[in-house]
Structure formats: structure tokens, C-alpha cells
């Protein structure tokens, strides 16, 4: 097993009496594509926001890239794509990219080169001059992904990155994820799409704020005598299982 990229230690989160996360413990290795699979309200977004340094746990701790979160030095090494697009709609895609890349400290030829590279990855090169308000929903998702990739992060955290994207383009985007992963990027992706879950090295199944199972897609199916991840997910209840 590779060195740990992320160590989640007994993390809980509650708002008043509502428990969003319940005693989550998990290690994710460097170079993994790790999927968090579960329905809306399972706690996936809350967990990845904590890993990105945007939220604090009520108890427990998250250690990312060897640093306890939130930590500014770690955040600079993370690419985060939120579930909702945080874009300036009255600006062009190029202006958005220039703004966000400058926040990452990119400038000059390096900045221009990265803008071209990331827009090529998401197949939006010809739409760079267009105002973002004229983008479709799927194009906005792709632009958000491009922005998350600008600074070549060591860790990429993607919250339902392919929502609203057609199946052909979704496959191309996953090919881009594989290429990034081959270059050493650790990727965490939340999803409720079962075929995407199959593409991950390992999965954490989440339900009602709890992590109910951890393992490779193959192992999770074998352990439950299931033919699909969906069937395996339905088998696992409130007890935690680990492969």
C-alpha cells in the first residue's frame, strides 16, 4: 500500500441535533482514485468540504497531505470542484480562467499554457471567448473542472463532477482523470452514478452520515454475492465492513 494521502480520524459533524457525519474513519493512499458513493443526504459533500479545508468537523480530525485541516499550505496543493459551479457568469471563460489562475500564482507563458491545456482536457477550447452565462449547464461543469486543474494539484477533490454531462463526454472526462492519476494525482470523487463507482480503485459506501463499507468494487460485489455495485450498496446496512 502506498503512503497515506488522507487520514480521516473518527470525524463527526452535527448541526444542532442533526448528525450529518457519524464517526467516519478512513485512509486514502497516494495515487488512488477513491469514490464516495451514496444518495443525496448521505454526507458525501460535507466530508469532502472538510477535506478541502472549507468546513470543520464537530469532533475528530482530517489529515490531508500530512497536514491537519484546515491548513493553507495543504489547500494550495488541492484542486476542488464543488457540486455547484462557482463561476463569474458575466465574464468570459477566458476571464474566469485568468482570474482563478492568478489566484494560484500563475502568470505569463505558464498561465497561458495551462489555460489552453485544461480547456483542451474538457474540450472547451473553441468556447474560451464566450461569456459563461451563455454556457450550457454541462459546459459550466466542464469549465469548473478546468479551473480545478489549473495549478496541477497533487490531490483532486471532485463533488459529483459529471452531473449534467452527456455519457460520451463523461467517458472522455474519466479518461482525463485516468491520465492525471497516471501522473500521480490522487483523486477523490463523490457520485451516486453506479457506473462511475465501478471506475474507482476503491469505494466508501455512505448512508445517513455513516461509512457502511470500504473496498474495491470487485471485493464489495464478491462479499455480497452481487453482480452490480448497486446491488452491493443495497445489501450493506448500518454496520461498517472493510475489505
C-alpha positions in Angstrom: 0.0 0.0 0.0 1.3 3.5 -0.8 1.8 6.2 1.7 -1.5 7.8 3.0 -2.6 10.9 1.3 -5.6 11.4 3.6 -6.3 10.1 7.1 -9.8 10.7 8.5 -9.9 10.0 12.2 -13.2 9.5 13.9 -14.9 12.5 12.3 -18.4 13.6 13.2 -20.3 16.7 12.1 -23.6 17.9 13.5 -25.8 21.0 13.1 -27.8 21.3 16.3 -29.3 17.8 16.8 -28.8 16.8 13.2 -25.9 14.4 12.7 -24.5 14.8 9.2 -21.4 12.6 9.7 -21.1 9.9 12.3 -17.7 8.7 13.4 -16.0 8.4 10.0 -12.6 6.8 9.9 -10.8 6.2 6.6 -7.4 6.2 5.0 -6.9 7.0 1.3 -3.5 6.2 -0.3 -1.4 8.4 -2.6 -2.3 7.7 -6.2 -5.7 6.2 -5.6 -8.9 7.1 -7.3 -11.3 6.8 -4.3 -15.0 7.1 -4.7 -17.6 8.1 -2.1 -20.8 6.5 -3.2 -24.2 7.3 -1.7 -27.6 9.0 -2.2 -28.2 12.7 -1.6 -28.0 13.5 2.1 -25.6 10.7 2.8 -22.9 13.2 4.0 -20.5 13.0 1.0 -20.4 16.7 0.3 -19.9 17.6 4.0 -17.0 15.2 4.2 -15.2 16.4 1.0 -15.7 20.0 2.0 -13.8 19.2 5.2 -11.0 17.5 3.2 -10.8 20.7 1.0 -10.5 22.8 4.1 -13.9 24.5 3.7 -15.6 23.1 6.8 -14.6 21.9 10.3 -15.6 18.7 11.9 -17.5 18.8 15.2 -15.1 16.1 16.5 -12.3 14.1 15.1 -9.7 15.3 12.6 -8.8 15.2 8.9 -5.1 15.0 7.9 -4.5 15.8 4.3 -1.1 15.6 2.6 0.4 15.2 6.1 -1.2 18.4 7.5 -4.2 18.7 9.8 -7.0 20.5 8.0 -7.8 23.3 7.5 -4.2 24.3 6.5 -3.4 26.9 3.9 -0.2 25.0 2.7 -2.3 21.9 2.1 -5.2 23.8 0.4 -2.7 25.3 -2.2 -1.9 21.7 -3.2 -5.6 20.7 -3.7 -7.9 21.1 -6.6 -11.5 21.3 -5.5 -14.6 21.2 -7.7 -17.8 21.9 -5.8 -21.2 20.4 -6.6 -22.5 23.9 -7.7 -20.5 25.9 -10.1 -18.7 28.9 -8.6 -18.2 30.9 -11.8 -18.5 34.6 -12.8 -21.3 34.4 -15.3 -20.9 38.0 -16.7 -17.3 37.3 -17.5 -16.0 35.1 -20.4 -14.5 31.7 -19.8 -11.0 33.2 -20.5 -11.5 35.9 -17.9 -12.6 33.4 -15.3 -9.6 31.3 -16.1 -7.2 34.3 -15.9 -8.7 35.3 -12.6 -8.5 31.9 -10.9 -5.1 31.0 -12.3 -3.8 34.3 -11.0 -5.1 33.3 -7.5 -3.0 30.2 -7.9 0.0 32.4 -8.7 0.2 31.5 -12.4 1.3 34.2 -14.8 2.8 34.9 -18.2 3.5 32.0 -20.6 2.9 29.3 -17.9 -0.6 30.8 -17.2 -1.5 30.9 -20.9 -0.2 27.4 -21.4 -2.2 25.9 -18.5 -5.4 27.7 -19.7 -5.0 26.1 -23.1 -4.2 22.6 -21.6 -7.1 22.5 -19.2 -9.6 23.7 -21.7 -8.3 21.1 -24.1 -8.9 18.4 -21.5 -12.5 19.4 -21.1 -13.0 20.1 -24.8 -14.0 23.7 -24.5 -11.1 25.3 -26.4 -13.3 26.9 -29.0 -15.6 28.4 -26.4 -12.9 30.2 -24.4 -14.0 33.7 -25.6 -17.7 33.0 -24.8 -19.5 34.6 -21.8 -20.1 32.0 -19.1 -23.8 33.0 -18.9 -24.1 31.6 -22.4 -22.7 28.2 -21.5 -25.0 25.3 -21.0 -25.1 23.5 -17.6 -22.8 20.8 -18.8 -20.3 23.3 -20.2 -20.2 25.1 -16.8 -19.4 21.8 -15.1 -16.5 21.3 -17.5 -15.3 24.8 -17.0 -15.4 24.3 -13.2 -13.3 21.1 -13.7 -10.8 23.0 -15.9 -10.4 25.7 -13.1 -9.8 23.0 -10.5 -6.9 21.6 -12.7 -5.1 24.9 -13.4 -2.5 24.6 -10.7 -1.7 20.9 -11.3 -2.9 19.8 -7.9 -1.5 16.7 -6.1 -5.0 16.0 -4.8 -8.1 16.5 -6.8 -11.4 16.5 -4.9 -14.5 16.3 -7.2 -18.0 16.6 -5.9 -20.3 14.9 -8.4 -18.2 16.2 -11.3 -20.2 14.8 -14.2 -23.7 15.8 -13.2 -25.5 17.2 -16.3 -22.8 15.9 -18.7 -23.7 13.5 -21.5 -22.4 9.9 -21.4 -19.9 10.4 -24.3 -18.3 13.4 -22.7 -18.4 11.8 -19.3 -16.3 8.9 -20.6 -13.8 11.4 -22.1 -13.6 13.3 -18.7 -12.9 10.0 -17.0 -10.1 9.3 -19.5 -8.7 12.6 -18.4 -9.0 11.5 -14.7 -7.0 8.3 -15.6 -4.3 10.4 -17.3 -4.0 12.7 -14.3 -3.9 9.7 -12.0 -1.1 8.0 -14.0 0.9 11.2 -13.5 0.5 10.7 -9.7 -2.6 12.8 -8.9 -4.8 11.3 -6.1 -8.4 11.7 -6.9 -11.5 11.7 -4.7 -14.8 11.7 -6.4 -18.3 11.7 -5.0 -21.0 10.1 -7.0 -24.4 8.4 -7.0 -23.9 7.1 -10.5 -23.2 3.4 -10.3 -21.1 3.0 -13.5 -18.8 5.8 -12.3 -18.3 3.9 -9.0 -17.0 0.9 -10.9 -14.2 3.1 -12.3 -12.7 3.8 -8.9 -9.8 1.8 -7.3 -11.7 1.7 -4.0 -15.1 2.8 -2.7 -16.5 4.1 0.5 -20.3 3.4 0.7 -22.1 6.1 2.7 -25.6 6.1 4.1 -27.2 8.5 6.6 -23.8 10.0 7.6 -22.1 6.7 8.2 -19.5 4.8 6.2 -21.1 1.4 5.8 -18.4 -0.4 3.7 -15.0 0.2 2.2 -13.3 -1.9 -0.5 -12.6 -2.4 -4.2 -15.7 -2.6 -6.4 -14.8 -6.2 -7.1 -14.5 -7.1 -3.5 -17.7 -5.3 -2.5 -19.6 -7.3 -5.1 -18.0 -10.6 -4.1 -18.6 -10.1 -0.4 -22.3 -9.5 -1.1 -22.7 -12.1 -3.9 -23.8 -9.2 -6.1 -23.4 -8.6 -9.8 -23.5 -4.8 -9.6 -22.3 -2.1 -7.2 -25.9 -1.0 -6.9 -26.9 -4.5 -5.5 -23.9 -4.4 -3.2 -24.8 -1.0 -1.9 -28.4 -2.1 -1.1 -27.0 -5.1 0.9 -24.9 -3.0 3.2 -26.8 -1.6 6.2 -25.6 0.4 9.2 -22.7 -1.9 10.1 -19.3 -1.0 8.9 -17.4 -3.5 6.8 -13.9 -3.2 5.5 -12.2 -5.3 2.8 
